[in-house]
Amino acid sequence: MEDTTGCFQSILGMQITRATDYAVRVMVQLASLPEGQKVQLNTLAEATAVRQTFLSKILQRLVHQGLVTSHRGTGGGFCLKVLPAEVTLLQVIEAMEGPTQLNVCLGNGNGSSCERRSWCGVHPVWRNAQSSLTQVLGSVSIAQLAEETAANLGNSLRLGHELRN
């Protein structure tokens, strides 16, 4: 958006990256499988609608962060390294993006590095927003998201069946 002075440009707003969105898709997909079941890259790419080359980089990051295991060779593939009930949406986001930080003044999460915090009226709002965001994202497990997705998919399939009849 641009004002008459030309000072403002189009802003996308605060968003997670596409890679993080896809990482969440992958984690939910893997959580929907029986424990320990391995899935090949091409199958994951199709199930998540993510290009294999991009998905490969995302999976490398998830493996490096200890959330996913990669198995090579015949019968190999990817599977969760952690139980889906024990990993939160926040953990997946932070595995991809790094620590959640709404504003630079929050520094290490508590704002102790900000020189203005003792008198800045906005600082407590940023701190509360940060706290709320991490609480919400940390309160939902990948297992819950997989269950909800499966239920919604089942409802969509049933609805589609009912509409055809």
Stockholm file with secondary structure:
# STOCKHOLM 1.0

chainA/1-165         MEDTTGCFQSILGMQITRATDYAVRVMVQLASLPEGQKVQLNTLAEATAVRQTFLSKILQRLVHQGLVTSHRGTGGGFCLKVLPAEVTLLQVIEAMEGPTQLNVCLGNGNGSSCERRSWCGVHPVWRNAQSSLTQVLGSVSIAQLAEETAANLGNSLRLGHELRN
#=GR chainA/1-165 SS CCCTTSCCCCCCCSCCCHHHHHHHHHHHHHHTSCTTCCBCHHHHHHHHTCCHHHHHHHHHHHHHTTSEEEECSTTCEEEESSCGGGCBHHHHHHHHHCSCCSSGGGTTTTCTTCTTTTTCSSHHHHHHHHHHHHHHHHTSBHHHHHHHHHHHHHHHHHHHHHHHC
#=GC SS_cons         CCCTTSCCCCCCCSCCCHHHHHHHHHHHHHHTSCTTCCBCHHHHHHHHTCCHHHHHHHHHHHHHTTSEEEECSTTCEEEESSCGGGCBHHHHHHHHHCSCCSSGGGTTTTCTTCTTTTTCSSHHHHHHHHHHHHHHHHTSBHHHHHHHHHHHHHHHHHHHHHHHC
//
